[in-house]
Amino acid sequence: MIADLALVLLAASAPAAAPRILTLDEALAVARTQQPQVRQAAAATRAADARTDETLAPLLPQVTGVGTYAQETANYASKPGSLPGQISGGSSTESWDTSSYYNFGLGASVLIYDFGQTRSRWRASQASAASQKDTERATLEQVLYSVRSAYFQARAAKGLVQVQSDTLANQQKHAEQTEGFVEAGTQPEISLAQAKTDLANARVQLIAAENSYATAKAQLNQAMGVEDPGEYDVADETLPSVDGEDGETGALLDEAIQARPELAALANQVRAQELTVRAIKGAFGPTLSLSTGLSDAGEQFSNLTWNWTTGLALSFPIYQGGQTKAQVREAEANLAAVKAQLDGERQQVRFEIEQARLAIRADKVALDATAEALANARVRLQLAEGRYESGVGSIIELGDSQVALTSAAQQRVQAEYVLAQARALLLKALGRE
């Protein structure tokens, strides 16, 4: 019992295992396989492929087999114009007597020509399926952008935790130092009160930073599509420079037009709608089909009689109340809408590239400026600590220097995050995964 209790106490006092490190590549790999939006888009692509097969079916021969068995009476019912004595195949008296009747048949038909209606619908469904594949890829790229964005937001939150942790350590040191000075009579009591206040504020800010980091990781989990990934820390990494990020918008736009799945999806939608218009216009013409059938029927199963039929069927719509005309107008309007949507998407792509390119250029300058400001703030704090230790400086000067260092460190973390976000946006704008 005592030995077991000792083991429990040792386990409780043992340091907790360090959380695993989650890299950006690992987060992206998880999102590719587990994000619900990605899986939903993949299912939609499979459904679009199935619809293509559905529209192909009418172009192929249709074969149907039937078999019926019936017990029926043979009572004769006269028809208008029939004369007495003209009874054929039945009885003039009514009876409940029944006889068996077997009928087995095999029929086949094939569409010969319908002015391209069915074939155009099939090709339109192929274009729609291709559009859905591009939409699936666009969904994946949007998810990957969301993961990158959430990852670097978490990375920035982690950096701010470190900033607040360093600030708390400095404030703890300052409070202990001030307490010694007060006891020695070289600093007034108000300095110790100020130091303790700064220390308490630093603890509060550290708690807030840790909570923000936990929230950012929860958002990253949602972006990856996982519910309980366990304890982890994001790696201390950032996005490297993107090829062409310092280039002109025109060259980047040419790449994006070729690569962006949204543009490819809309182009396929335009093609699908054009084929839909063609299919509907085909309804103005006739439809020609060939059919054939083989039957085997009779009253006795052992003595059936076979027959064979074949024929051509030609149907021509004469008047349908203007339905086909209205359908054509609707399809043409839908085509115009998709074309306009494609033009709007091209403009959006140009804007995204320009926005990301300009942001990267500005953020690089800002990052250099924050690095210089951080270095100067560290020197200022060192000077303030030296003056305070020698009795020349005040607790207010020391506190102001610490606040300046904390602010400069926060600005540095924020600048790194903003630059990573801009590069992530450029990757998405160029259609790169």
Summary of the structure (lengths in Angstrom):
residues: 433
radius of gyration: 39.8
end to end distance: 58.6
largest distance: 141.2
contacts: 1276
relative contact order: 0.13
helix: 67%
strand: 15%
